[in-house]
Amino acid sequence: MDVRVVRGGFESCLGEAAVCLLTEQAALPEALATALLGLPAKADRKASKVTVLPTYGRLPVEHVLLVGMGDGAKLTSSVLRQAVGQAANALRELGARSASAVVWGAEELAPCEAGAALAEGLVLSGYRFVEYCADPGPAHSLAQVTLFVAEGEAAWSSSVAQGVVKGELTAVARDLVNTPSNHLMPADLVRRIASLAECYGLGLRVVDEAELVAMGAGLILAVNAGSAAPAAMVVLEHRGGPVDETPLGLVGKGVCYDSGGLSLKPSESMARMKGDMAGAAAVIGAMCAAAQLGVRRNVTAVLPLVANLVGPASLRPSDVVTALDGRHVEVLNTDAEGRLILADALTYATRDLGLSPVVDIATLSGACARALGPVFAGVFGADEALVRRLRDAGEAAGERFWPLPLDEGYADLLKSSVADIKNVAGSPSGGASAAAMFLASFVGDTPWLHLDIAGMALTDTEGPCQPKGATGMGVRTLVNLMMSECCHR
């Protein structure tokens, strides 16, 4: 998507159609009101409402789209993003290849915020996954949008450029999650990551299964034991900060398919389990975006990649496995596998690589999804300032996180009579917090956040910027966090 920023007003509009994004309080641009002879007075300005009007030759475009943004006092970047997505979809229905746009009455949003949201809406609204369709249908036509602004072109241009990158790398993460698992087992995902690392200039190290055995990553190996495909762990590096700066750490859960193992999932849950590597996909997208945007922070990502399947050597409920940190873990439920591979990855990230702070992201617990539904993902962490920065980063991205308790009381639920710790609580309640406390025991004193996106990685509903399927949840939040952490070294 080519998005350009030019100084000018509605009288300068170019392309086949023009979009005017309006709050309820904003007066129409004079050039537009004059050209349309008052016709837009009936336009609905509620958020994401689109009114398409012919220009009858009074403007150098065939159609004008009036797009509501609702109450200007309540305008947020998320509202703008959705409104732009709705407008872009309407332009595609008109078959427009190029269009102009102005944002009217959005003074509450700074250009650095509004520009990114606008570009993300344009890019994300055009996402489709048609890799395995013999007849994918007509290609989306919209390729170029010119945004006219009254002032501050440089700030708008910078923000728009960032938004395009974040949108495009969110689409990469969506592609990975939407890919069927028979086309994306650990070795396949390693190849995809290697290709992206080369394209974006990221450092890459692949820890293969033999090396995982040698280093003692028993939890990663145990989860993958039922699979014929070997496990791996990938390390990605972006070096944007000083040479001696401690890197920020990102850890993404990469279960390429999760059958539940011998604690087998019900059949109705199986189809979505190709998406159990959505945490890893989010980290991959974020790391590529960091490189493309030149984020001035050192960042290292650790991605444990496995498939949790049933086979002759499958992990069994009641097995005791030695973790990378030397402790013994009693596995009572093989479907609580994500926390096992993350535990070894977190040990590697904190103890061996010395990363700090560390953020892990995972489709970890159904308990979190049931608690928060499709509105919020969960965030766990003892560092309140870091939690706040993460939530702010999410709000700017249109990805909302709600803090859930991380308390020693949940650690008591994980005490084992035969090992150092067990992987599930004895009680069916408090599952999300118990899972987070399990992970917390592997990070020591390192500042750390756990993001549980179990209810947000896939969706069965469509929206202006989101078709059914993978959401790419977490990419833009992590990029925003990386950029904000440049100020919190």
C-alpha positions as CSV (number, residue, x, y, z in Angstrom):
1,M,0.0,0.0,0.0
2,D,1.4,3.4,-1.1
3,V,0.2,6.1,1.3
4,R,1.4,9.6,0.6
5,V,1.1,12.8,2.7
6,V,0.6,16.2,1.0
7,R,-0.1,19.6,2.3
8,G,-3.5,20.8,1.0
9,G,-7.3,20.6,1.4
10,F,-10.2,18.9,-0.1
11,E,-10.0,21.1,-3.2
12,S,-6.8,19.4,-4.0
13,C,-8.2,15.8,-4.0
14,L,-6.8,13.3,-6.5
15,G,-7.6,9.8,-7.7
16,E,-10.9,8.2,-8.4
17,A,-12.6,8.9,-5.1
18,A,-12.1,11.1,-2.0
19,V,-12.7,10.3,1.6
20,C,-13.6,12.8,4.3
21,L,-13.4,11.4,7.8
22,L,-15.7,13.5,10.0
23,T,-16.5,13.8,13.7
24,E,-20.1,14.6,14.6
25,Q,-19.1,18.2,15.6
26,A,-16.9,19.0,12.6
27,A,-18.2,21.3,9.8
28,L,-17.7,20.1,6.3
29,P,-14.7,21.4,4.4
30,E,-15.9,24.5,2.5
31,A,-14.8,23.1,-0.9
32,L,-16.8,19.9,-0.3
33,A,-19.9,21.6,1.0
34,T,-20.0,23.9,-2.0
35,A,-19.4,21.2,-4.5
36,L,-22.1,18.9,-3.1
37,L,-24.7,21.6,-2.6
38,G,-25.6,20.6,0.9
39,L,-26.4,17.0,0.1
40,P,-24.1,15.6,2.9
41,A,-26.3,17.1,5.6
42,K,-28.1,13.8,5.8
43,A,-24.9,11.8,6.2
44,D,-24.6,9.6,9.3
45,R,-21.5,10.5,11.3
46,K,-21.7,7.7,13.8
47,A,-18.4,5.9,14.0
48,S,-17.5,3.9,10.9
49,K,-20.7,4.9,9.1
50,V,-20.0,5.5,5.3
51,T,-22.1,7.6,3.0
52,V,-21.1,7.4,-0.7
53,L,-22.1,10.4,-2.8
54,P,-21.6,11.1,-6.5
55,T,-19.9,14.4,-7.4
56,Y,-21.6,15.0,-10.7
57,G,-18.3,16.5,-12.0
58,R,-18.1,19.3,-9.4
59,L,-14.9,17.7,-8.0
60,P,-12.1,16.0,-9.9
61,V,-13.2,12.6,-8.5
62,E,-16.2,10.5,-9.2
63,H,-17.3,9.8,-5.6
64,V,-17.0,11.3,-2.2
65,L,-17.2,9.1,0.8
66,L,-18.2,10.7,4.1
67,V,-17.1,8.5,6.9
68,G,-18.3,9.1,10.5
69,M,-15.9,9.1,13.5
70,G,-18.5,9.7,16.1
71,D,-18.2,12.1,19.0
72,G,-15.0,14.1,18.6
73,A,-14.5,14.3,22.4
74,K,-14.4,10.5,22.5
75,L,-12.2,10.0,19.4
76,T,-9.4,7.5,19.8
77,S,-6.9,6.0,17.4
78,S,-8.9,2.8,17.5
79,V,-12.0,4.6,16.3
80,L,-10.1,6.3,13.5
81,R,-8.4,3.0,12.5
82,Q,-11.8,1.2,12.2
83,A,-13.4,4.2,10.3
84,V,-10.5,4.2,7.8
85,G,-10.8,0.4,7.4
86,Q,-14.5,0.8,6.7
87,A,-13.8,3.5,4.2
88,A,-11.1,1.5,2.5
89,N,-13.4,-1.5,2.1
90,A,-16.1,0.9,0.5
91,L,-13.4,2.2,-1.9
92,R,-12.6,-1.4,-2.9
93,E,-16.3,-2.1,-3.5
94,L,-16.3,0.9,-5.9
95,G,-13.3,-0.6,-7.6
96,A,-11.1,2.5,-6.9
97,R,-7.4,2.0,-7.4
98,S,-6.4,5.4,-5.9
99,A,-8.1,7.8,-3.6
100,S,-7.6,11.0,-1.5
101,A,-8.4,11.4,2.1
102,V,-8.7,14.2,4.7
103,V,-9.3,13.8,8.5
104,W,-11.7,16.6,9.7
105,G,-12.3,17.4,13.4
106,A,-9.7,15.1,14.8
107,E,-7.7,17.7,16.7
108,E,-7.7,15.5,19.9
109,L,-5.3,13.1,18.1
110,A,-1.7,14.0,17.6
111,P,-0.3,13.4,14.1
112,C,2.1,10.8,15.5
113,E,-0.9,8.8,16.7
114,A,-3.5,9.5,14.0
115,G,-1.2,8.9,11.0
116,A,-0.2,5.4,12.2
117,A,-3.8,4.5,12.9
118,L,-4.9,5.7,9.5
119,A,-2.2,3.7,7.7
120,E,-2.8,0.6,9.8
121,G,-6.5,0.8,8.9
122,L,-5.8,1.0,5.2
123,V,-3.4,-1.9,5.2
124,L,-5.2,-4.2,7.6
125,S,-8.6,-3.8,5.9
126,G,-7.1,-5.2,2.7
127,Y,-5.8,-8.4,4.3
128,R,-6.9,-11.7,2.7
129,F,-5.5,-15.2,3.1
130,V,-6.0,-17.1,-0.2
131,E,-2.8,-19.1,-0.3
132,Y,-4.7,-22.4,-0.9
133,C,-7.6,-21.2,-3.0
134,A,-7.6,-22.2,-6.7
135,D,-9.9,-19.3,-7.4
136,P,-9.0,-16.5,-4.9
137,G,-11.4,-14.1,-6.6
138,P,-10.5,-10.6,-7.8
139,A,-7.5,-8.9,-6.4
140,H,-8.2,-5.9,-4.2
141,S,-7.9,-2.8,-6.3
142,L,-6.9,0.0,-3.9
143,A,-3.2,0.6,-4.1
144,Q,-2.6,4.3,-3.5
145,V,-4.0,6.8,-1.0
146,T,-3.0,10.5,-0.8
147,L,-3.6,12.1,2.6
148,F,-4.1,15.8,2.6
149,V,-3.1,17.7,5.8
150,A,-3.3,21.4,6.7
151,E,0.1,21.4,8.5
152,G,2.8,19.1,10.0
153,E,3.5,17.0,6.9
154,A,6.7,15.7,8.3
155,A,5.1,14.4,11.5
156,W,2.2,12.9,9.5
157,S,4.5,11.3,7.0
158,S,6.7,9.7,9.6
159,S,3.7,8.3,11.5
160,V,2.0,7.1,8.3
161,A,5.2,5.3,7.3
162,Q,5.4,3.6,10.7
163,G,1.7,2.5,10.4
164,V,2.2,1.0,7.0
165,V,5.1,-1.1,8.3
166,K,3.2,-2.2,11.4
167,G,0.2,-3.1,9.3
168,E,2.2,-5.1,6.8
169,L,4.1,-7.1,9.5
170,T,0.8,-7.8,11.3
171,A,-0.3,-9.3,8.0
172,V,2.8,-11.5,8.0
173,A,1.9,-12.7,11.4
174,R,-1.7,-13.4,10.3
175,D,-0.3,-15.4,7.3
176,L,1.7,-17.6,9.7
177,V,-1.2,-18.3,12.0
178,N,-3.6,-19.0,9.2
179,T,-1.2,-21.5,7.5
180,P,-2.4,-25.1,8.1
181,S,-0.1,-27.0,10.4
182,N,0.8,-29.6,7.8
183,H,2.5,-26.8,5.9
184,L,4.0,-25.2,9.0
185,M,5.6,-27.7,11.4
186,P,8.7,-26.5,13.3
187,A,11.2,-27.1,10.5
188,D,8.9,-25.2,8.0
189,L,8.5,-22.3,10.5
190,V,12.3,-22.2,10.9
191,R,12.7,-21.8,7.2
192,R,10.1,-19.0,7.1
193,I,11.8,-17.2,9.9
194,A,15.2,-17.6,8.3
195,S,13.8,-16.0,5.1
196,L,12.3,-13.1,7.0
197,A,15.5,-12.6,9.0
198,E,17.5,-12.4,5.8
199,C,15.0,-10.0,4.3
200,Y,14.8,-7.6,7.2
201,G,18.4,-7.9,8.4
202,L,17.9,-9.7,11.7
203,G,20.5,-11.8,13.4
204,L,19.5,-15.5,13.5
205,R,20.5,-18.6,15.5
206,V,18.7,-21.9,15.2
207,V,19.1,-24.3,18.2
208,D,18.2,-27.7,16.7
209,E,16.9,-30.7,18.6
210,A,20.4,-32.2,19.2
211,E,21.5,-29.0,20.8
212,L,18.3,-28.8,22.9
213,V,19.2,-32.3,24.2
214,A,22.8,-31.3,25.0
215,M,21.7,-28.1,26.8
216,G,19.1,-29.9,28.9
217,A,15.9,-28.2,27.6
218,G,13.8,-31.1,28.9
219,L,10.5,-29.4,28.9
220,I,10.6,-28.4,25.2
221,L,11.7,-31.9,24.3
222,A,9.1,-33.5,26.4
223,V,6.2,-31.6,24.8
224,N,7.5,-32.5,21.3
225,A,8.1,-36.2,22.2
226,G,5.0,-37.4,20.5
227,S,5.8,-35.7,17.2
228,A,7.9,-37.2,14.4
229,A,9.1,-33.7,13.5
230,P,12.0,-32.4,15.5
231,A,11.7,-29.5,17.9
232,A,13.8,-26.3,17.6
233,M,14.4,-23.0,19.3
234,V,15.0,-19.9,17.3
235,V,16.9,-16.8,18.5
236,L,16.4,-13.5,16.6
237,E,18.4,-10.4,17.2
238,H,17.8,-6.7,16.4
239,R,20.7,-4.4,17.4
240,G,19.4,-0.8,17.3
241,G,20.9,0.4,20.6
242,P,24.4,0.9,22.0
243,V,26.7,-2.1,21.8
244,D,26.8,-2.5,25.6
245,E,23.0,-2.1,26.1
246,T,21.2,-5.1,27.7
247,P,18.7,-6.3,25.1
248,L,14.9,-6.3,25.7
249,G,13.7,-9.9,25.5
250,L,10.7,-11.2,23.7
251,V,9.6,-14.9,24.0
252,G,6.8,-16.3,21.9
253,K,5.0,-19.6,22.3
254,G,5.5,-21.7,19.1
255,V,3.3,-24.8,19.3
256,C,2.8,-25.4,15.6
257,Y,-0.1,-27.7,16.4
258,D,-1.6,-28.7,19.7
259,S,-3.7,-31.8,19.9
260,G,-3.4,-31.7,23.7
261,G,-1.2,-34.7,23.7
262,L,-2.5,-37.7,25.7
263,S,-4.7,-35.2,27.6
264,L,-6.5,-35.0,24.2
265,K,-8.6,-32.0,23.3
266,P,-12.2,-32.4,22.3
267,S,-12.7,-32.6,18.5
268,E,-14.5,-29.2,18.3
269,S,-11.4,-27.5,19.6
270,M,-9.0,-29.1,17.2
271,A,-9.4,-26.9,14.1
272,R,-8.2,-23.8,15.8
273,M,-5.1,-25.4,17.2
274,K,-3.0,-24.5,14.1
275,G,-3.0,-21.1,15.7
276,D,-1.3,-22.1,18.9
277,M,1.9,-20.5,17.6
278,A,0.3,-17.1,17.5
279,G,2.6,-15.8,20.2
280,A,5.6,-16.8,18.1
281,A,4.0,-15.2,15.0
282,A,3.5,-11.9,16.9
283,V,7.1,-11.8,18.0
284,I,8.3,-12.6,14.5
285,G,6.2,-9.8,13.0
286,A,7.3,-7.4,15.8
287,M,11.0,-8.2,15.3
288,C,10.8,-7.6,11.5
289,A,9.0,-4.3,12.1
290,A,11.7,-3.2,14.6
291,A,14.4,-3.8,12.0
292,Q,12.4,-2.1,9.2
293,L,11.7,0.9,11.4
294,G,15.2,1.1,12.9
295,V,14.0,0.9,16.5
296,R,16.8,2.3,18.7
297,R,16.8,-0.6,21.1
298,N,18.6,-3.9,21.3
299,V,16.0,-6.6,21.2
300,T,16.4,-10.4,21.3
301,A,13.6,-12.9,20.7
302,V,13.5,-16.5,21.8
303,L,11.0,-18.8,20.0
304,P,10.5,-22.4,21.2
305,L,9.0,-24.4,18.3
306,V,7.2,-27.8,18.9
307,A,4.2,-29.9,18.0
308,N,2.1,-31.4,20.8
309,L,1.0,-34.6,19.2
310,V,0.2,-38.2,20.2
311,G,2.8,-40.8,19.5
312,P,4.6,-43.8,21.0
313,A,6.9,-41.6,23.1
314,S,4.3,-39.0,24.1
315,L,4.5,-37.3,27.4
316,R,2.2,-38.9,29.9
317,P,0.2,-37.3,32.7
318,S,2.1,-38.0,36.0
319,D,5.5,-37.9,34.2
320,V,8.3,-35.9,35.9
321,V,10.5,-33.9,33.5
322,T,13.8,-32.0,34.2
323,A,13.6,-28.4,33.1
324,L,16.5,-26.4,31.7
325,D,17.0,-24.7,35.1
326,G,17.5,-28.2,36.7
327,R,14.2,-28.4,38.5
328,H,11.8,-31.3,38.2
329,V,8.3,-30.6,36.9
330,E,5.4,-33.0,37.5
331,V,3.2,-32.9,34.4
332,L,-0.4,-33.7,35.3
333,N,-2.0,-32.4,32.1
334,T,-0.2,-32.6,28.8
335,D,-2.6,-30.0,27.3
336,A,-0.9,-27.4,29.6
337,E,2.1,-27.6,27.3
338,G,2.6,-24.0,26.4
339,R,3.9,-23.1,29.9
340,L,6.3,-26.0,29.7
341,I,8.1,-24.8,26.5
342,L,7.9,-21.2,27.7
343,A,9.6,-22.2,31.0
344,D,12.7,-23.4,29.2
345,A,12.7,-20.5,26.8
346,L,12.4,-18.0,29.7
347,T,15.2,-19.7,31.5
348,Y,17.3,-19.4,28.4
349,A,16.3,-15.8,27.8
350,T,17.0,-14.6,31.4
351,R,19.7,-16.9,32.8
352,D,21.7,-17.7,29.6
353,L,21.2,-14.6,27.5
354,G,20.7,-12.1,30.3
355,L,17.8,-10.3,28.6
356,S,15.9,-7.7,30.6
357,P,13.1,-6.8,30.8
358,V,11.5,-9.9,29.2
359,V,8.0,-10.1,27.7
360,D,6.4,-13.4,26.8
361,I,3.3,-13.7,24.6
362,A,1.2,-16.9,24.3
363,T,-2.1,-18.4,23.6
364,L,-1.7,-19.9,27.0
365,S,-4.9,-20.5,28.9
366,G,-8.6,-21.0,28.2
367,A,-9.2,-19.6,31.7
368,C,-8.0,-16.2,30.5
369,A,-10.2,-16.3,27.4
370,R,-13.2,-17.2,29.5
371,A,-12.5,-14.5,32.0
372,L,-11.9,-11.7,29.5
373,G,-13.7,-12.8,26.4
374,P,-12.9,-11.3,23.0
375,V,-12.4,-7.8,24.3
376,F,-9.2,-7.9,26.4
377,A,-6.1,-10.1,26.5
378,G,-4.5,-10.7,29.9
379,V,-1.3,-9.1,31.2
380,F,0.5,-10.3,34.3
381,G,3.5,-8.7,35.9
382,A,4.8,-7.4,39.2
383,D,6.4,-4.3,37.7
384,E,3.5,-1.9,37.6
385,A,5.3,0.7,35.5
386,L,6.1,-1.9,32.9
387,V,2.5,-3.1,32.9
388,R,1.3,0.4,32.4
389,R,3.7,1.0,29.4
390,L,2.5,-2.3,27.9
391,R,-1.1,-1.3,28.3
392,D,-0.5,2.1,26.8
393,A,1.3,0.5,23.8
394,G,-1.7,-1.8,23.3
395,E,-4.2,1.0,23.5
396,A,-2.3,2.9,20.8
397,A,-2.4,-0.3,18.7
398,G,-6.0,-1.0,19.2
399,E,-5.1,-4.1,21.2
400,R,-6.4,-4.0,24.8
401,F,-4.8,-5.7,27.8
402,W,-6.3,-6.1,31.3
403,P,-4.1,-6.8,34.3
404,L,-4.8,-10.1,36.1
405,P,-3.4,-11.1,39.5
406,L,0.0,-12.5,40.0
407,D,0.1,-13.5,43.6
408,E,2.1,-16.0,45.7
409,G,-1.2,-17.6,46.7
410,Y,-1.5,-19.1,43.2
411,A,2.0,-20.6,43.6
412,D,0.7,-22.7,46.5
413,L,-1.6,-24.3,44.0
414,L,1.4,-25.6,42.0
415,K,3.1,-27.4,44.9
416,S,3.8,-31.1,44.0
417,S,4.3,-34.0,46.4
418,V,6.7,-35.8,44.0
419,A,8.6,-32.9,42.3
420,D,9.6,-29.3,42.7
421,I,6.5,-28.0,40.9
422,K,3.5,-29.2,38.9
423,N,2.3,-27.8,35.7
424,V,-1.4,-27.3,36.6
425,A,-3.2,-26.3,39.8
426,G,-5.2,-28.8,41.7
427,S,-8.2,-26.5,41.5
428,P,-10.1,-25.7,38.3
429,S,-10.4,-22.0,39.2
430,G,-7.7,-19.4,38.9
431,G,-6.1,-21.2,36.0
432,A,-4.8,-18.1,34.2
433,S,-3.1,-16.8,37.2
434,A,-1.7,-20.2,38.2
435,A,-0.2,-20.6,34.7
436,A,1.4,-17.1,35.0
437,M,2.8,-18.0,38.5
438,F,4.3,-21.2,37.0
439,L,6.1,-19.0,34.4
440,A,7.1,-16.5,37.0
441,S,9.1,-19.1,38.8
442,F,11.5,-19.4,35.8
443,V,12.4,-15.7,35.4
444,G,14.1,-15.1,38.8
445,D,14.4,-11.4,39.5
446,T,14.2,-10.2,35.9
447,P,11.5,-7.7,35.2
448,W,8.9,-9.7,33.2
449,L,5.5,-9.5,31.7
450,H,3.3,-12.4,30.6
451,L,0.7,-11.7,27.8
452,D,-2.1,-14.3,27.5
453,I,-3.8,-13.8,24.1
454,A,-5.7,-17.1,24.2
455,G,-9.0,-15.4,23.4
456,M,-7.7,-12.9,20.9
457,A,-5.4,-14.7,18.4
458,L,-8.2,-16.0,16.2
459,T,-11.7,-14.6,15.5
460,D,-14.9,-16.0,14.0
461,T,-16.3,-12.5,13.3
462,E,-15.4,-9.9,10.7
463,G,-14.6,-6.3,11.2
464,P,-13.5,-3.3,9.1
465,C,-9.8,-4.2,9.7
466,Q,-10.2,-7.9,10.4
467,P,-11.5,-10.9,8.3
468,K,-12.3,-14.2,10.0
469,G,-9.2,-16.1,11.1
470,A,-5.9,-14.9,12.5
471,T,-5.8,-11.4,14.0
472,G,-2.0,-10.8,14.3
473,M,-2.7,-9.8,17.9
474,G,0.4,-8.5,19.6
475,V,2.6,-7.4,16.7
476,R,1.7,-3.7,16.9
477,T,1.7,-3.7,20.7
478,L,5.1,-5.1,20.9
479,V,6.5,-2.7,18.4
480,N,5.0,0.2,20.3
481,L,6.5,-1.2,23.5
482,M,9.9,-1.5,22.0
483,M,9.8,2.1,20.8
484,S,8.6,3.3,24.2
485,E,11.4,1.3,25.9
486,C,14.0,3.5,24.2
487,C,13.0,6.1,26.8
488,H,13.2,3.6,29.7
489,R,16.6,2.1,29.4
